[in-house]
Amino acid sequence: MGWAVTQIYLQAQKRVTVTDALGNSVDAFTYCATSTDPSLLPHSWYLNHVIVGAKETGVPAVYLDAMSDTPSQEDPDRKRDARERAIYK
């Protein structure tokens, strides 16, 4: 397991096995926060990335609803915000 310190939290890299509905498995790495600040919110463009990806992979509606209800904040860096959102145009 690897460790990384970011500006927001300490995270651990974990290896996981992901299995789809057909039983196909693939090994992958994921990052898990080990210490977070609950007052920090994701930027709205980042949350949009998560929601678009979830829709593309067929995540059940109940999970999409929960993601859509997640509080977020606008990015004060408007150029970054525009660049991130432009991916889907």
Secondary structure, DSSP 8 states (H G I E B T S, - for coil): -EEEE-SS-EEEEEEEEEE-TTS-EEEEEEEEEEE--TT---BHHHHHHHHHHHHHTT--HHHHHHHHTS--B--S-HHHHHHHHGGG-
